[in-house]
């Protein structure tokens, strides 16, 4: 084959020569195995490896919790009518608990006399409010008729997670909801103390106290109610269908109490048969 272009012949010859050189170089090149990296030497027995210093930890910045705002009920119980302490919500078993809980330690009368609640009563705020107005507007004037201003109220029972009348398995008491207060004594400023059921107190006075309690609360239990309230009175603000109310408190005189028969001593002579 004859080439009409002599320059083309030279180019083809150079390409053929370069290919031959690459083929020969590839045939003579030896592939070497990878060189292993040096392994770290284990520490000698008893030798410790120093660690890099730790950076001091920075505690997270936590914003302080905002105090809970007082409820509308708490705002109504101002210092000129009551001494209360707002409490965290209380939760208990079997449905017990108080959402808006307060501790009532005193009631201020209209004459600015401090009536202590002893011990302070833990109640739902609405119940505490009802007690405050009852003591201020009703109990204080009634107690003043006994010879001295009202000075204190004995709290026999307030919040307590239990069944009614402390019977196991009974329906939860209003005490377990903070809706009830048991009043044991009314204490005068001169130190004298009277039970609301004390028959030594004039019957008219006790009748007024009963009427005021039954007007303020949805439940009032006293003597002759259920056998559990013979020496104190129970008041609560239980809500019932149709606004039903319970007022069971027998205001009795000593003459109305029928004495139980006394047991005859063992050495007493036998009775003669009736004619």
CORQUIZI-V40974 format. One record per pair of residues at least 12 apart in sequence whose ideal C-beta (glycine too) atoms are under 7 Angstrom apart, sorted by the first residue. I is the first residue (numbers start at 1). J is the second residue. D is the distance in Angstrom with one decimal. If there is no record, write none. Layout:
I&J&D  I&J&D
//
This chain:
70&86&6.1  71&100&5.0  71&125&6.0  73&100&6.2  73&125&3.8  73&126&5.7  73&129&5.8  74&86&5.8  74&102&6.5  74&125&5.7  76&129&6.4  77&128&6.8  77&129&6.1  77&132&6.4  80&108&5.9  81&108&5.3  81&132&6.0  81&136&6.4  82&104&6.5  82&106&6.9  82&107&5.6  82&108&6.3  82&132&4.6  83&105&4.9  83&106&4.0  84&102&4.5  84&103&6.5  84&104&5.5  84&128&6.4  85&102&6.5  85&103&4.3  86&102&5.7  87&101&4.1  87&102&6.1  87&103&5.8  87&122&6.8  89&101&6.3  92&161&4.1  92&176&6.9  93&161&6.6  94&172&5.8  95&172&5.2  96&161&3.6  96&172&6.5  96&176&4.0  96&177&7.0  98&124&5.0  98&159&6.4  98&177&6.9  98&178&3.9  100&124&6.0  100&125&4.4  101&122&6.3  101&124&6.6  101&178&6.3  102&123&6.3  102&125&4.9  102&128&5.2  103&120&4.9  103&122&5.3  104&117&5.4  104&120&6.2  104&121&4.8  104&123&5.9  104&128&4.5  104&131&6.6  105&117&5.8  105&120&3.9  107&132&5.2  107&135&4.4  107&136&5.9  109&136&5.7  109&140&4.7  109&150&6.8  110&136&6.3  113&149&5.5  115&135&5.9  115&140&6.9  115&150&5.4  115&151&6.4  115&152&5.9  115&153&6.3  116&152&4.4  117&153&5.2  117&155&5.5  118&152&5.8  118&154&5.8  118&155&6.3  119&155&5.7  121&155&4.6  121&158&3.7  121&181&5.9  122&158&5.3  122&159&4.2  122&178&6.7  123&158&5.6  123&159&6.3  123&178&4.9  123&181&6.7  124&177&6.7  124&178&3.7  124&179&5.7  126&237&6.5  127&178&6.0  127&179&5.0  127&181&6.9  127&237&5.5  130&216&5.9  130&217&6.5  130&237&5.7  131&181&5.8  134&212&6.6  134&213&6.9  134&216&4.6  135&153&6.5  138&212&3.7  139&186&6.9  139&209&7.0  142&205&6.2  142&208&5.2  142&209&5.5  142&212&7.0  143&186&5.5  143&188&6.3  145&205&5.9  146&188&6.1  146&194&6.7  146&205&6.9  147&188&6.9  147&190&7.0  148&188&4.0  148&189&4.8  148&190&4.0  148&192&6.9  149&188&6.9  149&189&4.6  150&186&6.8  150&188&6.5  151&187&5.1  151&188&5.5  151&189&4.0  152&187&3.7  153&183&6.1  153&186&6.5  154&183&6.9  154&184&4.3  154&185&3.8  154&187&6.7  155&181&6.7  156&182&3.8  156&183&6.4  156&184&3.7  156&232&5.0  157&175&6.0  157&182&4.1  158&181&5.5  159&175&6.3  159&178&4.6  160&175&4.5  160&176&6.6  161&176&4.6  162&175&6.5  162&176&6.0  165&226&6.9  165&228&4.7  174&236&4.1  174&238&5.0  179&236&5.0  179&237&5.2  179&238&6.1  180&234&6.3  180&235&6.9  180&236&3.7  181&235&5.7  182&232&5.3  182&234&5.1  183&196&6.0  183&232&6.1  183&233&5.4  184&232&4.6  195&231&6.2  195&232&6.9  196&209&5.8  196&233&4.9  197&222&6.0  197&223&5.3  197&230&7.0  197&231&6.0  197&232&6.9  197&233&6.8  199&252&6.5  199&253&6.3  199&254&5.1  203&251&6.0  203&253&5.9  206&251&4.7  207&251&5.2  210&249&5.0  210&251&5.6  213&233&6.7  213&235&5.5  214&247&3.8  217&235&4.2  217&236&6.1  217&237&5.9  218&236&6.7  218&237&5.5  218&238&5.3  218&240&6.7  218&245&5.0  219&235&6.8  219&236&4.6  219&238&5.4  219&246&4.7  220&233&6.5  220&235&5.5  220&246&6.9  220&247&4.8  220&248&6.9  220&249&5.6  221&233&6.7  221&234&4.2  221&248&5.5  221&249&6.8  222&248&6.9  222&249&3.1  222&250&6.9  223&249&6.5  223&250&5.0  223&252&6.5  224&250&3.6  225&248&3.8  225&249&6.6  233&249&6.3
//
